[in-house]
């Protein structure tokens, strides 16, 4: 039953339909998030791939939420991997705590 039918069946004559203005902070939810790799050697590669695909700097919390099953429980491991990636020059650590993918030459 659609919204108009619900209003009609409830006896409401002045039901309104329209678009909801969600502003500019809406983020599309992607149900196809990549899984967090169980192999510790694959984790930095997966993080680097996410950073490269995003084409913008991201912080560890945001990166950890970019994986299926991610979030707070993997945030510390993401930070460790980012530190190693920065140490080897694969990503750039920014002063504000975010990390950026290395640009191709």
C-alpha positions in Angstrom: 0.0 0.0 0.0 1.5 3.4 -1.0 1.5 6.5 1.2 -1.6 8.0 -0.5 -3.6 4.8 0.0 -2.6 4.8 3.7 -3.8 8.4 4.1 -7.0 7.7 2.3 -7.7 4.6 4.3 -7.0 6.5 7.6 -9.4 9.2 6.6 -6.8 11.9 6.2 -7.7 14.3 3.4 -4.7 16.6 3.5 -1.8 14.1 3.1 1.2 15.6 1.3 3.7 13.8 -0.8 6.9 15.3 -2.2 10.6 15.1 -2.1 12.5 15.2 1.1 15.4 17.7 1.1 18.3 15.9 2.8 20.9 18.6 2.1 24.4 18.0 0.8 25.6 15.7 3.6 23.9 12.7 2.2 26.2 9.7 1.5 25.1 6.9 -0.7 25.0 3.6 1.1 26.8 1.0 -1.0 25.8 -2.5 0.0 28.6 -3.8 -2.2 31.4 -2.8 0.2 34.6 -4.9 -0.1 35.2 -7.4 2.7 37.9 -6.6 5.2 40.7 -9.1 4.3 41.5 -11.6 7.0 45.1 -11.9 5.7 47.2 -9.2 7.4 49.4 -8.9 4.3 46.4 -8.1 2.1 45.0 -5.4 4.4 47.4 -2.6 3.5 46.8 -3.3 -0.2 43.0 -3.2 0.3 43.3 0.1 2.2 45.5 1.6 -0.5 43.0 0.5 -3.1 40.2 2.2 -1.3 42.2 5.4 -0.9 43.1 5.4 -4.6 39.5 4.8 -5.7 38.2 7.6 -3.4 40.6 10.1 -5.0 40.5 12.2 -1.8 42.1 12.1 1.6 40.4 10.0 4.2 40.9 9.4 8.0 41.3 6.0 9.6 37.7 5.9 10.9 36.3 6.7 7.5 38.5 4.1 5.9 37.5 1.4 8.4 33.8 2.0 7.6 34.6 1.5 3.9 34.8 -2.2 4.4 32.1 -4.8 5.0 32.2 -5.8 8.6 34.5 -2.8 9.4 34.1 0.2 11.7 35.5 0.6 15.2 36.6 -3.0 15.5 39.2 -2.7 12.7 40.0 1.0 13.1 43.2 0.4 15.0 44.5 -2.1 12.4 43.6 0.4 9.6 45.7 3.0 11.4 48.6 0.6 11.8 48.5 -0.3 8.1 48.2 3.4 7.1 51.3 4.2 9.2 53.2 1.4 7.4 52.0 2.6 4.0 53.1 6.1 4.8 56.5 4.9 6.0 57.1 3.1 2.7 55.8 6.1 0.7 52.7 4.4 -0.6 50.3 7.0 1.0 50.9 10.5 2.3 50.0 11.3 5.9 48.5 14.8 6.2 48.8 17.1 9.2 45.0 16.8 9.9 45.2 13.1 10.5 43.9 12.1 7.1 45.8 10.1 4.5 46.0 10.5 0.8 46.9 8.0 -1.9 50.1 8.6 -3.8 49.5 10.1 -7.2 50.9 8.3 -10.2 53.7 10.1 -12.0 
